[in-house]
Amino acid sequence: GINAEYGEEGEILVKALYISVDPLQQAGFNTYRQIVQKNQTPSAAVVAEVLESKDASGRIEKGHLVLVSTGWQMYACCSVTSARIIEDRVLPASTSLGILGISGVTAYFGFLKMGKPKAGQTVVVSGAAGAVGSIVVQLAKISHCRVVGIARTDEKVNYLKSHLNCDVGIAYGQYQTQEQFKKALSEACPNGIDIYYDNVGGTITDAVFELINFRARIVICGQISQYCNIGCADLGPRFLHLVLEKRAKIQGIMGCDWMDKMPEMLAKFKRWILADQLKYTETVIEGFENLPKALVALFDGFNTEKMIVKV
C-alpha cells in the first residue's frame, strides 16, 4: 500500500492513469534547454487519480482526476497549484493529454492566433497526422482554407484525406530525392503557400520556403527531424532572403505560454467535437513498462495522432 504520511500541506499524492508520449523526450530533453540528467525522471503530462490530498482549500479531493506534469512515474507528490482538475466527463479523461490538452492549445493558438488564416488561402502542415498537426488540418478546414498535409506514408495520407478531409496529401517517404519532393510540393501548391505550420523541420521545411507567398506566416511548433541533433551543426539552405523578399513572418509556438487562455480553446473544441466538426484519434499502448517502446514507436511513425501509454 501507499504510506499516507506523504508530502506537506498544499500537496497531493497521485497515481498515474495515462502518460503522454511526446517527440522531445527522444532527445533526452525535459524542455528545449534542459537535458534529462542521470537518475532524473523524464518529463511528461499525466492524467492521474488523487489518492490523498492535503489541499487546505478543499478544491482538490481524494478521487479527483487531475492533469499534472509528474513525468514517467507511477506515483508522485505534487503541489495542488500545479494540478488541473479534469471536470468534463463527457469525453474520455485521456483527451486532456491531447486534443483537450497541450496539443489542442498549441494547435489552436498557433494556427488561429499566429497563422491568422483567411478563407481560400493555402495551408501546408508538416507532421500532419501527428497529435498537433491533425488538429491544425481540421482547424484549417473549419477556416475554409485549402489544406496540404505532409506525412510519412501513403497510409497516413489516406487517413488525412478520408478522415480529416485534407484536400491534398503528400507522403514524403516515397520520394528518393529532395528534388522529387520539391516537385510534388510545388504541384500541390500551384498558388503558393500562405501559412506553413511546421512540426518537422529539416528538408521538408527547406522545400516550403521556396513556395511562400507575400506576407506568408510560418508557425514553428516542432522540429522532430532535428531533436536528436540538438546542439550539433546541421546546415541547410539559407532561406532568410526569401523571408525578407516575401515580408514573411516566422514565429514559434509553445503551448505552455498559452495555458492561461485554455478555457477559450476548450469551449470551442468541445462544441466542435460534439458537433463532429473536430475529430480525434488516440494511439494507446498499455503498460507502464512500455513507455520506452512507445517513444521509439513514435519516431517510427507507428502512431496516428496522439500517442499515450495507459498505465
N, C-alpha and C positions, 0 to 999 in steps of 0.2 A: 504494500500500500504506500500512499504518499504521506509523508510527515506533514501534519497540519501546522507545525511550528516553522513556518516559512516566512521569508521576506519581512517587510516593515509596513508600517501604516502607509496607506496610499498605493499598495501593490496588490496584484492578483496573481494567483497560480493558475496556469492554463495548460491544457492538453491539446496538442495539435491534431486536427482532423484532416485538413488539406494543406499542402505546401506548394507554393508557386515555384515553377522551374523557369528560369529566365536566362537569356543568352550571355549576359555579362558574367555570370557565375563560372562559365567555361574558362575565362581568362584568369580565374583566381582572384577576382576583384569583388569587394563588398560595395564599392562605388567606383566611379571612373578614376578616382585618385587613390583610394585606399585598398591596398593589396591584402588579401587574407593571409594572416601570419600562421605559423605552425601552432596547432592546438587551439586555433580560433574558430568559432562557429561561422560557417558561410551564411551570408545574409539571405533572407527570403521573406516574402509576405506569407502570412499563415492565417488560416481560419481555424480558430481554436474554441474549445469549450472551457468556461471558467469553472475550475474545481473548488477554489476557495477565494474569498475576496476580503480584503482589508480596506475597502473603499468607504471612508467615513461618511461620504455624501450619500451613499446608498444608490448611486447611479448604476454601478456595475455589480451584479449579484451572482451568486453561485448558480450555474446552469445557463447563464447567458452565452450566446455565441458572439465572438468578437473577432475583429480583424487586427492582427498585431504583426510586428516585424521581429519575430523571435528567431528566425532562421531555421537551420537544419537541426532541430532537436524536438524530441517528443514532448518534454515538459519544460516549462520555463516560468520564471517570475518576471513580471514587468510592471511598469508604472501604469496606473489607471489612466493617466493623461495621454499615454501613447496608444491606448486601445480604443477602437471604434466599435460600438455595438451594432451588430447586424440585425436590424429591426424587421426588415421586409422578408417574410417567409413565403411570399408568392412564388419567387424564383429560388432555385437551389442556392444554398449558402456559398457554394464554390464559385458562383458568379462574382463574388466580392473580390476574387483574385484576378478576374479577367475583365469581362465587359462592364461589370458594375464596380470595378476597382481601378487599379493604376493603369491598366491597358485602356480602359474606357476614357479615363481622364486625359491620358496622353493623346489618344486619337481625337477626342472631341475638341480640346483646346488647341492642339497642334494644327489640326486641319481647319476648323472653323474660325478660330481667332487669329492664327498666324497665316494660314493659307488664303483666307478671305475669298472663298470660291464665288464665282458668278455663273449663272446658268449658261450652258453652251461651251464653257471652257474645257480644255483638255487637261485631265489629271493623270499623272503616272505615279503608281505606287510600287515600290520595290518591297520584297518580302510580303507580297500581297495576301498570302494565305496564312500569315502568322497572326499572333494574338492582337497586335495593334493594326497591322496592315489590312486585315479582313474587315475591321470596323471602319477604317478610313475609306475603303472601297464603297461600303454601304452609305457612309455619310456623303460621299461624292455623288452617289446616285440620288440620294434624298435632295441634294442641292442642284439636281438637274444638270450635272456635268457629264462629259464623255470620259469614261474611265478605262485606262490601260493598266492591267495588273501584271506584274512580273513575278514569277515563281520558278521553282527549280524544275519541276516535272510536268509532263502533259497531264498527269492525273490531277495535280493541284490546279492547273489552268482550267481543266474541265470543271472542277469544283467551283472555281471563281465565276465561271460563266453560267453554269447551270443553277448554282445555289445562291450566289450573291449578285447575279445579274450584271456582272462585269462585261463591258462592251467588247473589249479585246484582251486576250491573254497571251503572254509570251513566256514560253518555257526555256529559260536561258541555258539550262543544262544540255539542250540538244545541239547547241552551236559549238563548233570546234574552234572557231577563231573569234577575236573581238570584232573584226570587220563584218563577219556574218551576223553577229548580234546587233551591231550598229545599224546594219541594213534593215533587219527585222523591226527594230525600234523606229527607224525613220518611216518605214511603210505603215506602221501602226499609228504614227502621229503626223499625218500629212499637213496639218495646220500648226505644227509645233507643239510645245509644252508650256502650259500656263502655270501649273502647280506640280511640283515634284515632292512627294512625301517619301523620304529615304529611310529605310530600315536596314540597309545592307552595306552601302558604301562600295569602295573598290572600283572595279572596271565597269560595273553596271552604272554607277553614278558618273564615271568619266564619260560614258556614252550619252547620258542625258544632257549634259551641259552643252553639247553641240547643237541641241534642238530647242533650247529655251527661247521663249518669246520675250518681247519687250515687257518690262516690269514683271517678269516671272517671279513666283515665290517658291523658294526651296526650303523645306522644313526638314531638318536633320533630327531624326528620332533615334536611330540606331546605326551601328556600323558592324554588323555581325561578321562580315567578311574580314574585319580587321582586329577583332578582340584578342586573338592570340598573338598579334603583332604590336600591341600597345607598347610604346617606348622604343620600337625598332623602326628604322627607316624603311619606308615603302613609297617610293617616289612614283607618282602617276602623272598624267598630263597636267600642265599648269593651265587652269581654266579661268583665272580671275579676270583676264582680259575680256572674256565673254560676259562675265557678271557686270563689268564696267560698261561694255558696249550696249548690253540689253537693259541696263539700270535695274538689274535683278536684285532680289533681297534673299539672303541666306540667314536662317535663324534656327537655333537649336531649341528643342523642347524636352524638358524634364518634367514628368508628371508630378513629381513631388513639389514643384513650385506652384502648382495649381490646386492643391488639395483643399484649400480653404474655400474654393469655389465649386467643390464637388457636388453640392446639392443641386446646382443648376444642371449639371450633366445627368445626375441620377433621375431627376424629374422627367427630362426629355427621353432618356434611354428606356426607362420603364414603360413609358407611354408607347414608344415606338416598338418595343419588344412585344408588348401585349397586342399591338395592332398588326404584328407580323411585318412591320417595315424594317425592323432590325433583327437579324438572326445571329445566333452564336452556336459554336461547337466547342466542346472540350475534349481534349485527348487526355484520358485519365489512366495512370499507371498505379497499380495497387502495391502497397508495401513500403514502409519507411526505408528498408534496406535497399530499395531500388532507386533511390534518389540519384546516385551517380549514373546508373544506366539511363535514367530518364534524361539527364543532362546531355549525355553523349547522343542519345536518340534525337534530341532537339537539333543538334548540329548535323545530324544525318538526314534531316528532313522528315523524320518519322511522324511528327505531329501535324495536325490540321488545327489552325487557330491556337487556342491556349493549351499549354502543357501543364498538367497538375499531377501531383502524387497524392493519392489517398492513403492516409496512414492507417 
